[in-house]
Amino acid sequence: MAVRATARGREPFVTRVNHAMFGLWVFIAAESLFFGLLFAAYLYLRVRAEAWPPPGTPELDLLIPVFNSIVLFSSGATMHGAHEAFRRGYNEVGRAGILVTIVLGTAFLLGQAFEYATAGFGLGSGVFGSGFFTITGFHGAHVLVGLIFLAMVYLKARRGAYTPDNHLGVEASALYWHFVDAVWVVVFTVMYLL
């Protein structure tokens, strides 16, 4: 869709609105609000509690979440590199970047599964447990969706579908993956550092 616009005192110019990217931005905005509400509810419960975490709750070990943070942020860097490679026509490098991102994202989910298995509390362990598993679990679900998205983009890239002028799928998957990274910054801060 072409939109005509004018700058004050200049000739009209035409901008292109990409509906797929616009839709992805709207989706990310909606998901950001969803996570914001989860954090608000968690913080409200935390402020209202007499003690946090509640007495008897095992302490969270920071080793696994720090490892997961390094892995996830590294995957953001490899995804950015993959996107830049496709923009410049280096498709083989771009495919390798997507593949490394998939491996790192999978390692993040495995680390999260290990943390869940060794946490010493569960979803039914009161307000703390339900808040912890709800927020980290929804983030993990978004990582899984991102991995599926990346796998589809990788398969399409193997067929040579992307060029420097046409790499929308890579751009969209990179945007979504960076959203997952950004949400993890807040999850890590709220759930582990506060």
N, C-alpha and C positions, 0 to 999 in steps of 0.2 A: 504494500500500500504506500503510495507516495503522498506526502503531506507537503503542501506549499506553505512556506513561511517567508516573512520578510524581516530583514534587519532594518532598523531605522536609517532611512536615507540610502538604502542600497537596493540592488536588484533582488527580485524574489529568488529564493533558492529552494531546492527540493531535497528533502531528507527521506530516507527509506526507514520504515518501521518494520522490523522483523517480528512477526507475530509469535513465532516460537520462542524467541528470547524474551519477548515481553511477557508471555505466559509463564516462562520459567521464573522471571523476576517476581511476578505476582505470587507464584507458588512459594518461592523462598521467603517473601514477605509474610505470607500466611503462616508458614512453618516457624518463622522467627517469633511471631505472635504466640503461637502454640507453645514453643519452648519458654517464652517470656512468662506465660501464665503458669507453667509448671514450676519455674524458678520462684515466681511470686508466691505460689501456694507453699512451696517448700520453706522459703524464708519466713513466711508468716507463721507456719507451724513451729519453726525453730525459735523465733522470737517469743512466741507464746509459751513455749515449754519452760519448765522450771530448770531443767538441766539438759544440755545437748552435747553429745548424744545421750539418750536416756541411760540411766544406770544399768549396767549389765551388758551393754552393747560392746562387742569386741572393737578394738581400735582398727581403723583402716591402715593397712600397710601402704606406704607411698611408693614402694619400689615398682610395683606393677603399673600403676597409673603414670609414673614418670617414664617408664619404658614405653608404655602405650603412647604417651604424648610425643616422645621422640620419633617413634615409628609413624604416627599419624602426620606430624608436621613434615617429616621427610617425604611422605607420600604426597603432600601438598606441593613440595618443591619438584618432585619428579613429574607430577601432573602439569605444573606450570611449564616445565621444560618440554614436555610432550606437546602441549598446545603451541608453544613458540616454534617448535620444530615443524609442525604441520603448517603453521603460518608462513614459514620460510621455504617450504617444499622439501624438507628433510623427512620424508615419510617413514623411512626405516628407523630413524632415531625416534620419531614420534611414537611409532608402534612399540618400540622397546620401552619408552617412558611410560606408556599406558600399562604395559605388562608389569613393570616394576611397581607401579602404583597399585595394581591389583594385588600383587604379592604382599606389599606393605599393608594394604587395607585388610587383607585376610589375616596377617600377623596381628594386627590390632584386635580383630574380633576374637582370635584365639587367646590373646592375652586377657581380653575381657571375660571370656568363658572361664579361663583359669582363675581369675580374680573371683568370679561368682562362686566357683566350686570350693574355694578356700577361704571365703569371707567369714565364715563362722556365724552368719545370720542369713535370713532369707526374706523373701517378699512379705511373708506373714509375720515378721518379727517386729511388729509395731510400726509407729509412724516413721521412725528413722529408716527401717528396712524397706518399707513400701515406697518412701520418697526416693531413697537411693536407687533401688532397682527400677522404679518407674522412669526416672530421669536418665540414668545411664543406659537402661534398656531401650528407651525410645531413641537415644543417640545411636546406639548399636544398630537398631533397625534402619536408621537413615544411612549408616555406613553400608549395611547390606544392600539397600536399594542402590546406593552409589556404585557398589561393586557390580551389580547386575547391569547398570547403565554403562559402566566402563567396559564390561565384557562385550556388550552389544557393539559399542563403538570400536573396540579392538577388532572384532570379527569383520566389521564393515571396513575398517582400515586395511585389514589383510587383503581385502578384495580390491583395494586401490580406490576407494570411494572418495577420499579427501584430497583436495588440492589447495594451494595457497589461497585461491579465490573462493573455495567451497569447502569449509571445514566446520560447519555449524555444529555438527554432532560433537566434535572434539571441544569446541568452545563451550557448549552447553554442559557437557560432562565436567569440564574443568571448573566452571562456575559453581555447579552443584557440589563438587568435591571441596572447593574452597569454603563453601557454606558449612559443610560438615566439619572442616577444620576450625572455623570460627566458633561454631557452637561448642566444640570440645574445649576451647579456651575458657568459656564460661562454665561448662560442666566441671572441668578440673578445678577451677577457682572456687566455685560454690561448694562442691561436694568434698573436695580434699584439702583445700587450703584454709577455708574459713573456719 
